[in-house]
């Protein structure tokens, strides 16, 4: 099998964009508009008979969830109203939703909306809790498909520590019901991942 590197596919991708008559433009915007720009760029790649007006573009952008609009919508969901999920909006440069999953031992999940993507994640354990990082990382690459709709990653948190996390992603145009399914699936997978990988940690997960 003749394998090619990702750089090859990137070059091909750019070449085919040029073949479609698309041109690269550099723009300068305020950082808070980055999400809207990414959505508008995607819309402007579509060939149309008439130029797209600004009002039409902004109307399409408004069909995407933001972290704040999703926070408002989730408050009307029965499992949130009944406190099965405790919901909090954490303000910051990028707002984050905290979801405390009462049915899963008060497991905290974190949700953010970034452009066209909704990301939901849970912290698992710190990097230095793993007995052998090399063996463990290989194990993860070979087995993470066993946990549907979720992926394992290694991230640096605010304290500077490296943590293994489990995350799921879906479109920021997803239906609210689909987002709730992803939230519950991720929480369930955290339980299964913790049990499956506990023997490879210095201290068994409790």
SEPAVO-713719 format. One record per residue (C-alpha): chain; x, y, z; residue number from 1. Coordinates in nm, 2 decimals, decimal comma. Last residue first. Example, Ala and Ser with C-alpha at 12.3 -4.5 7.8 and 13.67 -1.06 7.14 Angstrom:
2
A; 1,37; -0,11; 0,71; 2
A; 1,23; -0,45; 0,78; 1
end
This chain:
206
A; -1,18; 0,49; 4,34; 206
A; -0,93; 0,46; 4,05; 205
A; -0,66; 0,21; 4,13; 204
A; -0,34; 0,39; 4,23; 203
A; -0,03; 0,37; 4,01; 202
A; -0,26; 0,34; 3,70; 201
A; -0,26; 0,06; 3,44; 200
A; -0,50; -0,16; 3,64; 199
A; -0,76; 0,13; 3,63; 198
A; -0,78; 0,13; 3,25; 197
A; -1,10; -0,06; 3,20; 196
A; -1,28; 0,07; 3,51; 195
A; -1,21; 0,43; 3,44; 194
A; -1,29; 0,39; 3,07; 193
A; -1,63; 0,24; 3,16; 192
A; -1,73; 0,51; 3,41; 191
A; -1,61; 0,78; 3,17; 190
A; -1,80; 0,62; 2,89; 189
A; -2,13; 0,66; 3,08; 188
A; -2,06; 1,03; 3,13; 187
A; -1,97; 1,07; 2,76; 186
A; -2,29; 0,89; 2,65; 185
A; -2,50; 1,11; 2,89; 184
A; -2,36; 1,43; 2,74; 183
A; -2,38; 1,31; 2,38; 182
A; -2,74; 1,22; 2,43; 181
A; -2,81; 1,56; 2,57; 180
A; -2,64; 1,72; 2,27; 179
A; -2,86; 1,51; 2,03; 178
A; -3,18; 1,62; 2,21; 177
A; -3,07; 1,99; 2,18; 176
A; -3,05; 1,95; 1,81; 175
A; -2,71; 1,99; 1,65; 174
A; -2,61; 2,32; 1,48; 173
A; -2,29; 2,34; 1,69; 172
A; -2,19; 2,01; 1,53; 171
A; -2,07; 1,73; 1,76; 170
A; -1,77; 1,65; 1,97; 169
A; -1,69; 1,40; 2,25; 168
A; -1,42; 1,41; 2,51; 167
A; -1,23; 1,20; 2,76; 166
A; -0,93; 1,36; 2,93; 165
A; -0,59; 1,25; 3,04; 164
A; -0,43; 1,53; 3,24; 163
A; -0,10; 1,72; 3,21; 162
A; -0,05; 1,96; 3,49; 161
A; 0,01; 2,33; 3,43; 160
A; -0,25; 2,44; 3,68; 159
A; -0,48; 2,56; 3,40; 158
A; -0,49; 2,22; 3,24; 157
A; -0,26; 2,06; 2,99; 156
A; -0,42; 1,80; 2,77; 155
A; -0,38; 1,43; 2,68; 154
A; -0,66; 1,29; 2,47; 153
A; -0,91; 1,01; 2,48; 152
A; -1,20; 1,00; 2,23; 151
A; -1,58; 0,95; 2,28; 150
A; -1,87; 0,87; 2,04; 149
A; -1,84; 0,49; 2,11; 148
A; -1,59; 0,35; 2,37; 147
A; -1,43; 0,05; 2,22; 146
A; -1,27; 0,28; 1,97; 145
A; -1,03; 0,38; 2,25; 144
A; -0,85; 0,04; 2,23; 143
A; -0,54; 0,05; 2,02; 142
A; -0,45; 0,41; 2,06; 141
A; -0,52; 0,38; 2,43; 140
A; -0,29; 0,08; 2,47; 139
A; -0,02; 0,27; 2,29; 138
A; -0,06; 0,56; 2,53; 137
A; -0,05; 0,32; 2,83; 136
A; 0,27; 0,14; 2,72; 135
A; 0,46; 0,47; 2,67; 134
A; 0,31; 0,63; 2,98; 133
A; 0,41; 0,35; 3,21; 132
A; 0,25; 0,35; 3,56; 131
A; 0,01; 0,63; 3,49; 130
A; -0,06; 0,87; 3,78; 129
A; 0,20; 1,11; 3,64; 128
A; -0,03; 1,20; 3,35; 127
A; -0,31; 1,32; 3,58; 126
A; -0,65; 1,13; 3,58; 125
A; -0,98; 1,14; 3,40; 124
A; -1,09; 1,50; 3,32; 123
A; -1,42; 1,51; 3,14; 122
A; -1,51; 1,67; 2,80; 121
A; -1,79; 1,81; 2,59; 120
A; -1,69; 2,00; 2,27; 119
A; -1,95; 2,17; 2,05; 118
A; -1,82; 2,25; 1,70; 117
A; -1,90; 2,49; 1,42; 116
A; -1,73; 2,79; 1,59; 115
A; -1,62; 2,68; 1,93; 114
A; -1,89; 2,59; 2,18; 113
A; -1,78; 2,47; 2,52; 112
A; -1,90; 2,20; 2,75; 111
A; -1,73; 2,07; 3,07; 110
A; -1,84; 1,75; 3,26; 109
A; -1,82; 1,70; 3,63; 108
A; -1,92; 1,36; 3,78; 107
A; -2,16; 1,40; 4,07; 106
A; -2,15; 1,02; 4,13; 105
A; -2,29; 0,94; 3,78; 104
A; -2,66; 1,01; 3,84; 103
A; -2,57; 1,35; 3,98; 102
A; -2,39; 1,46; 3,66; 101
A; -2,25; 1,80; 3,74; 100
A; -2,25; 2,00; 3,41; 99
A; -2,01; 2,30; 3,39; 98
A; -2,06; 2,52; 3,08; 97
A; -1,76; 2,72; 2,96; 96
A; -1,73; 3,08; 2,85; 95
A; -1,41; 3,16; 2,65; 94
A; -1,23; 3,47; 2,79; 93
A; -1,41; 3,38; 3,12; 92
A; -1,75; 3,31; 3,27; 91
A; -1,83; 2,97; 3,40; 90
A; -2,20; 2,90; 3,33; 89
A; -2,34; 2,64; 3,57; 88
A; -2,57; 2,34; 3,53; 87
A; -2,65; 2,08; 3,79; 86
A; -2,78; 1,77; 3,60; 85
A; -3,02; 1,55; 3,78; 84
A; -3,13; 1,88; 3,94; 83
A; -3,50; 1,83; 3,84; 82
A; -3,49; 2,14; 3,63; 81
A; -3,18; 2,01; 3,46; 80
A; -3,33; 1,67; 3,39; 79
A; -3,65; 1,84; 3,27; 78
A; -3,48; 2,06; 3,01; 77
A; -3,57; 2,43; 3,04; 76
A; -3,23; 2,53; 3,18; 75
A; -3,06; 2,36; 2,88; 74
A; -3,19; 2,63; 2,64; 73
A; -3,03; 2,92; 2,84; 72
A; -2,69; 2,75; 2,87; 71
A; -2,71; 2,66; 2,50; 70
A; -2,76; 3,03; 2,41; 69
A; -2,46; 3,12; 2,63; 68
A; -2,22; 2,86; 2,49; 67
A; -2,32; 2,96; 2,14; 66
A; -2,55; 2,74; 1,92; 65
A; -2,56; 2,80; 1,55; 64
A; -2,87; 2,93; 1,37; 63
A; -2,75; 3,28; 1,44; 62
A; -2,47; 3,24; 1,19; 61
A; -2,73; 3,19; 0,92; 60
A; -2,91; 3,51; 1,00; 59
A; -2,57; 3,69; 1,00; 58
A; -2,50; 3,57; 0,65; 57
A; -2,84; 3,68; 0,52; 56
A; -2,80; 4,03; 0,67; 55
A; -2,45; 4,06; 0,50; 54
A; -2,59; 3,99; 0,16; 53
A; -2,48; 3,69; -0,05; 52
A; -2,40; 3,79; -0,41; 51
A; -2,64; 3,64; -0,67; 50
A; -2,60; 3,32; -0,87; 49
A; -2,44; 3,12; -0,59; 48
A; -2,13; 2,91; -0,55; 47
A; -2,07; 2,80; -0,19; 46
A; -1,74; 2,91; -0,05; 45
A; -1,90; 3,21; 0,11; 44
A; -2,10; 2,99; 0,36; 43
A; -1,78; 2,83; 0,50; 42
A; -1,62; 3,17; 0,54; 41
A; -1,93; 3,30; 0,72; 40
A; -1,91; 3,02; 0,97; 39
A; -1,54; 3,07; 1,04; 38
A; -1,60; 3,45; 1,07; 37
A; -1,87; 3,41; 1,33; 36
A; -1,65; 3,20; 1,55; 35
A; -1,36; 3,44; 1,52; 34
A; -1,57; 3,75; 1,62; 33
A; -1,45; 3,77; 1,98; 32
A; -1,09; 3,79; 1,85; 31
A; -1,15; 4,13; 1,68; 30
A; -1,10; 4,11; 1,31; 29
A; -0,82; 4,14; 1,05; 28
A; -0,87; 3,96; 0,72; 27
A; -0,64; 3,78; 0,48; 26
A; -0,80; 3,65; 0,16; 25
A; -0,73; 3,32; -0,01; 24
A; -0,91; 3,27; -0,35; 23
A; -1,16; 3,02; -0,46; 22
A; -1,21; 2,93; -0,83; 21
A; -1,29; 2,57; -0,77; 20
A; -0,94; 2,48; -0,90; 19
A; -0,79; 2,70; -0,62; 18
A; -0,98; 2,49; -0,36; 17
A; -0,85; 2,18; -0,54; 16
A; -0,49; 2,29; -0,50; 15
A; -0,54; 2,37; -0,13; 14
A; -0,68; 2,02; -0,06; 13
A; -0,41; 1,85; -0,26; 12
A; -0,14; 2,03; -0,06; 11
A; -0,31; 1,93; 0,26; 10
A; -0,33; 1,57; 0,14; 9
A; 0,04; 1,56; 0,08; 8
A; 0,12; 1,71; 0,42; 7
A; -0,09; 1,44; 0,58; 6
A; 0,17; 1,19; 0,45; 5
A; 0,10; 0,94; 0,18; 4
A; 0,09; 0,56; 0,20; 3
A; 0,14; 0,34; -0,10; 2
A; 0,00; 0,00; 0,00; 1
end
